[in-house]
Amino acid sequence: MSDSPKPPLTTTTSIFPAAAVLILAVVMLGVFGLVDVLSSKGVAPTTTLPNFVGGVPSASASQTKLLTAFCSGYSQIPTNVASAFVVPTDTTFRPGASIPNQGAGDYDCVQPYKTTKYGASAVLGYYAAQLESRGWSLFSHGASNGSPQSLFQKGGNDGFYWIIGITITSTSQSSTNWTFRIYQNSESI
């Protein structure tokens, strides 16, 4: 009994079941994407800032513009950084405003102020509440010389980090003297 060699049996394996699963997945993804596009209302950006009950109130818009004009009008400030120019009520100028680099390099501006109604902790608390609600991060408390200080940081839409420092320079029973310093960090985001 001798069997002649025969070719192996051929069976065809269909790719259709795997393709059907893939086609069904693509169709489902398309349907859910279409439902999402049709039902999505988007997110409207908010421009209102919280009202801090019991906190130090902000100066009026016209007074704030006047009090912050030295630093805010000095150079091009990124739009997402410009909202940081706020001051508490009962604030006045003190002499000594300066631009340390005089235009040679990064933006840097210092403006001394005097507040007659609030103490050091109230001024620092005011800036903590106001700046953090505007997207600034508090990253340091206290200066190397022991003065009460808060430092805030935010990435500007110009590609650089911006730093704001609020430093209490002196206090008395009737007033608090402090400086507002804003500068562009040389490190890019």
C-alpha angles and dihedrals in degrees: 000000000000123000118204115231114266129195114255119270113268122224124180118221113208120224090198097098092054092043090049091056091049092047091049091051092051092048092049091049090050093049093049091045090052092048090050093050093047096046100038115106094182126225118286112218114240123227098180119101124212120266109232108219111215092007130116109285122232123247116257117278093253093048091046091052090051095045095047098039095102094061101025093050096044099085144344106301118194111253094240090053098045093075088070092077098100132132133191122248119273092036124142136177123269122199119262106068109159147168102220099200095038090221095312102127132325123022113268127166133169124194122180118211139183123214116195101189107043136057129229096272091049092052092048090045090050092056093043090055097040099044097041089053087054093053101266119138120223105224105164142031125197131019126251089251091056097254117140106261141161124200122200129189134198135169109243122217086242091074098257135100116247123208128202120193124192109192125181107221100180142346136201134171091269104038150012122222116205143156131232112208125180124180142165111243112228090227114094122225 
